[in-house]
Each structure stands twice: as structure tokens, then as C-alpha cells.
Amino acid sequence: MRYASTGEVVFLEKQSLFGVATFISIIAYTIGM
């Protein structure tokens, strides 16, 4: 939960390739769960 929230903040702030990678990582983690 906290990690996902942080990822969203980073994505909103940077909106860069790193942010996209973080977003994909969150989705992958959710699916894996």
C-alpha cells in the first residue's frame, strides 16, 4: 500500500521513464499477489 502510494507520487512528480517503470512494477506486484 505504502509502496504503491509512493510510486504514484513519484510518477506524478517525475512523469518519466522511471515513473512508468515504477507503475509497471506496482501492477506486476499486484498481479503476482
C-alpha positions, 0 to 999 in steps of 0.5 A: 500500500505504502509502496504503491502510494509512493510510486504514484507520487513519484510518477506524478512528480517525475512523469518519466521513464522511471515513473512508468517503470515504477507503475509497471512494477506496482501492477506486476506486484499486484498481479503476482499477489 
